[in-house]
Amino acid sequence: MGIGLLLLDKGLITKKDLDRALEEQQATGERLDKVLVRLGIVTREQVLEAMGDQFHMPVVDLMEVKVDEQTLRTLPAKLVYKQKCVPIRADGDTLTVATSDPFELSVLDELRLLAGRTIDLVLADEDQLQRFIREHYGVGGDTLDELGAGQEDEEVRVSDDELEQAQEASVIKLVNDLLIEAINERATDVHIEPYEHELLVRYRIDGVLHRAHVPASIHRFGPAIISRIKIMASLNIAEKRKPQDGRITIRHRVDGRIHEFDLRVSIIPMLFGEGVVLRILDKSSVLLDLTDLGMQGWVLEHWTGLIQRPHGIMLVTGPTGSGKSTTLYASLNRIVSDEVKVITVEDPVEYHLAGVNQIQINEKVGLTFASGLRSVLRHDPDVVMIGEIRDRETAEIAIQASLTGHLVFSTLHTNDAPGATTRLMDMGIEPFLVSSSVEGILAQRLVRRICPTCARPFTPSPADLPDDFQLEAGQTLVRGEGCRDCRETGYRGRLGVYELLLLSDRTRDMIMHRANARELAQAALDEQNLVRLRSDGFEKVRSGHTTISEVVRALTT
């Protein structure tokens, strides 16, 4: 009996549910039980319990299981990866093996033959099983075993024919495994760092670097991995003395849907080889609304009003990786319509936005922000988005565009909102132009969101509260205790912390007289035209979205 009929027989799904899941399965190619879980018809726990009852197999929680190295070695890594089963306990002549697919009972014969013992099968959740394999055998462990078979050298050097070695099926599979693992873990960056006796692979997840689970033997294949990445990014594999930049586009199924990912590749020569960083951009991801990003209250109300104005400049500031582009996309998404023509000039185009004309910068052929912006203004736009104001020329064109009836969105690299005005003047823009064109400035940072699965209320100690954090007597806060969904960190996903500066007649006059950022901030606070980053962050702590330590970490500059 297949899983669909099994769940139907136990009354967990209806015939209509099964037909719907089968139709979805034909479109996505997923396993039927995974489709049923994704559609919310059943839970993973219900599926496991039903299969356990049917096959009279106990269900184990692999998150709670501790396995010694000797037991792990009772089965070869290649078989573990091939059959998706892991040894968890050895007791005399009996080996307990966890699997997530009891319908493939033919694997029992192969397990008995290789282990030379009686096999006792138990049932485990598939996601837990895959995580267990990655943590104990490493990403691509089976591929590394195959690559290293018969090779006893301490390090495998790239052969004379580097192109041939980098295109070997095993190397291709290994690199693909590393990239797919990064995508599945929601990583935004992949770091591959060569050291004398180690090749370190790390993923940046929710803004924090985590070591990837890769076998130590991956160090021997570092040159082949780098060469494969160069080939994928159309770079020169023979050039090892100079930095190189390129791009890779890959397609991968996420939650039953094909997503297209744009990987920006940066390679730099280092002491013990070449270091690689890949920035992962999901070009097919669903655009979020401003509220989904974490914008709320006073900031949301006034920013929404600003982006609906007919002309002027709206600036979003913050360091690299603070979510500025995502905020601009969400803002554009709110105002785009058949009546409004929107053109963007970006480097790179991070998301595809329906109804928006998007231009990709290409400095090799002379298409810069400044030249692109000049051409854009001849296309009669209502709204223009410039990926970044990097120089005086771009800033001057943007200001002229705003003064001639266009609404202009752009980003700047400054620490706070008031600092954006002095940054523009430092570029050489006249104070009266800044004062007359800029309507609002939004600064932002990203903080990690408390994991909803393991979030628990607690009463903080007064000693743990910063001096400027107000908490009513008896009020509780929330923190994540750590679970499998958040990699035991207590956080899953991120949200924005915002600082919004509205310009008034008084502050515009101060800009005309070249007031510094601190004077401008104080005047705006007095007029209640400024919400600071720290205030917005602490409000999100009180509302249970993040923690004090996370706000302090993100806002320490």
Secondary structure as UniProt FT lines:
FT   HELIX           3..9
FT   TURN            10..11
FT   HELIX           15..28
FT   HELIX           32..38
FT   TURN            39..40
FT   HELIX           44..55
FT   TURN            62..64
FT   HELIX           69..72
FT   TURN            73..74
FT   HELIX           77..83
FT   STRAND          85..91
FT   TURN            92..93
FT   STRAND          94..99
FT   TURN            102..103
FT   TURN            105..106
FT   HELIX           107..115
FT   STRAND          118..123
FT   HELIX           126..137
FT   TURN            139..140
FT   HELIX           141..148
FT   TURN            149..150
FT   HELIX           162..166
FT   HELIX           169..184
FT   TURN            185..186
FT   STRAND          187..195
FT   TURN            196..197
FT   STRAND          198..205
FT   TURN            206..207
FT   STRAND          208..211
FT   HELIX           216..221
FT   HELIX           222..232
FT   TURN            233..234
FT   TURN            237..238
FT   STRAND          244..254
FT   TURN            255..256
FT   STRAND          257..270
FT   TURN            271..272
FT   STRAND          273..282
FT   TURN            283..284
FT   HELIX           290..293
FT   HELIX           297..306
FT   TURN            307..308
FT   STRAND          312..317
FT   TURN            320..321
FT   HELIX           324..335
FT   TURN            338..339
FT   STRAND          342..346
FT   TURN            354..355
FT   STRAND          356..360
FT   HELIX           363..365
FT   HELIX           369..376
FT   HELIX           377..379
FT   STRAND          383..386
FT   HELIX           392..403
FT   TURN            404..405
FT   STRAND          407..412
FT   HELIX           419..426
FT   TURN            427..428
FT   HELIX           431..437
FT   STRAND          438..450
FT   TURN            452..454
FT   STRAND          455..458
FT   HELIX           462..464
FT   TURN            467..468
FT   TURN            473..474
FT   STRAND          477..480
FT   HELIX           484..486
FT   TURN            487..488
FT   STRAND          491..502
FT   HELIX           505..512
FT   TURN            513..514
FT   HELIX           517..526
FT   TURN            527..528
FT   STRAND          530..531
FT   HELIX           533..542
FT   TURN            543..544
FT   HELIX           548..555
//
